[in-house]
Amino acid sequence: MGKLLPRLSVALFVLFLAAICDIALYLIFDARGDILRSLPGRTHEVVGKLPESVANVNLLPRERDEGKEAERIALLNDKVLTYAADTPQMRLHFLELRGRVWRGELAIPEGTPPGRHTVRVFPKELLSPAQAQEEPSQVLVDVFATPAALRASHTSFAERFLGFGPWWVVMGIVPLAGALLVWTFRRGSANEANLRARGLAPIYKLARDKDHWDVLFGLGSDHGVREGDNLELRDSRERLVGTVTALRVKHDSAEARVGLDADISPFHLVGKSPPPDQPV
């Protein structure tokens, strides 16, 4: 268990970094706003921008009343906007137009041939000759024959091999990392309580000065330690390797100094007495 915890932490951290890099790949290569990826039989909400704002008497504001809202959408499709697709299977149903920005639902029925298709959107009424020369709003659609072909078109590894966005990997790692952190804290608290019950405590801080080490450890006046007490210094296997003298004692911790030549590390322990049944 002692080795599993750091290995699991490193694995989650590496996976998190890989997912962040994969999100960057997705944003750079896959999240193109001008190209829609799809399979036959799907419907997508699409948004586009016309070259100019449309002025039309049949352009009505949105309504809360379902009947009036249905009438507004019907007029929008019948009198205000129209489209042309290079394949007759595709259907675009307009839902809203605000200024130059339109929104609608694009249906790609079964039988739509694979490949890149173009859907052009323009107003039904042209108000000026210059308007007829402008490029219409368009939606590019890449239709794939199979889900495997759709996944293979992505640069993102998560999209290509797992079939979902890399941000889902990050969202899955976050609760796992949180659970691991809570478990580590509880396990550390339990281990520390067990050590204190045996008269031992971990080293919280080990800072090097010019001619000594400053040591902060987890035994204090609440555990019977007083300033000037000589305490045992033990390695990670609880073998006696030296002594430290408590200088400044608080309720649950104390400070000490040892020479630079002392056998000490952050993994050493400080104890009031030898652990039971252990050789000095």
Phi, psi and omega in degrees: 000326181297324179275333182294320184299307178296325178294319178294321178297316179295319180298317178295321180294317178296318178296322178296315179297319179297320179293322177297317177297323179292324175298319178298318177299319180296315182293326182281316190251330189256331186272052179280123182288344184265357180231130179252127175266138183203165171247154175301141180095004181252158176235136183232145170276128183235153180227140178215174181228125178284158178298325180222159176293149182258130173249113184212137182294339181269003179275104187252154176286163179292151182232150174281332179291127185296322180295314179292326178294319177296322177295319179299315181293321179297317178295322179300320181279328184273325191242339190253305185242154174214174183212165175219126179247147181281358172228132187291346183290329186286143179229131179242121180248115183283141181245332186198150173219121178232108184065244178264345188270124177247157178222141181199180177247125180255119180260130179243092188291166172300143181096353176294126183292144176297154179128183180268130179236156182236133174242121181256137182240136179205160178288152180287332180249126175263123186272344181209154177300327180296331181294328182289338181271349181281149178292132179288164172293142182217154176238125176265131184234122173263113180259132182245148184286327185224157175301325179296321178293323177296314179297320183293343181282347182273149172276325179301131180294322179296315178295320185289316188256337182250336178086012176217165186293150181294339179295335177292328176295316179298316180295332176282328181288322185303308178294328177295317178295322177297316178296321178295321179295316179297315181297319179297317180297315181294320180294319178296319178296320179293319179295320180294320178296322178294319178297315182296325178296338179258010177082018181241161179206151179281163174272121181278325186214137177224106184241132181273130173251189184299315185231015181197171172256132170269127186240132173241123183229168191266041171235134181220199183296331177295341181253012176088012180271137178235158178299136182093352179291139173269125183242155183276142175253122184236149180280185184295341176263011177068026174271137182293126181234356180166192179224158174227154179247125180292125182256305178240120186247129173249187184297314186237013179204168179207160179245152178209169176231140175225158180291160181293340180272002182290148175278096185210148177206168178297345181266359178285168181236153175242133183221153178280332182205162178299142175299150181301141175062022178243140178292146178283000000 
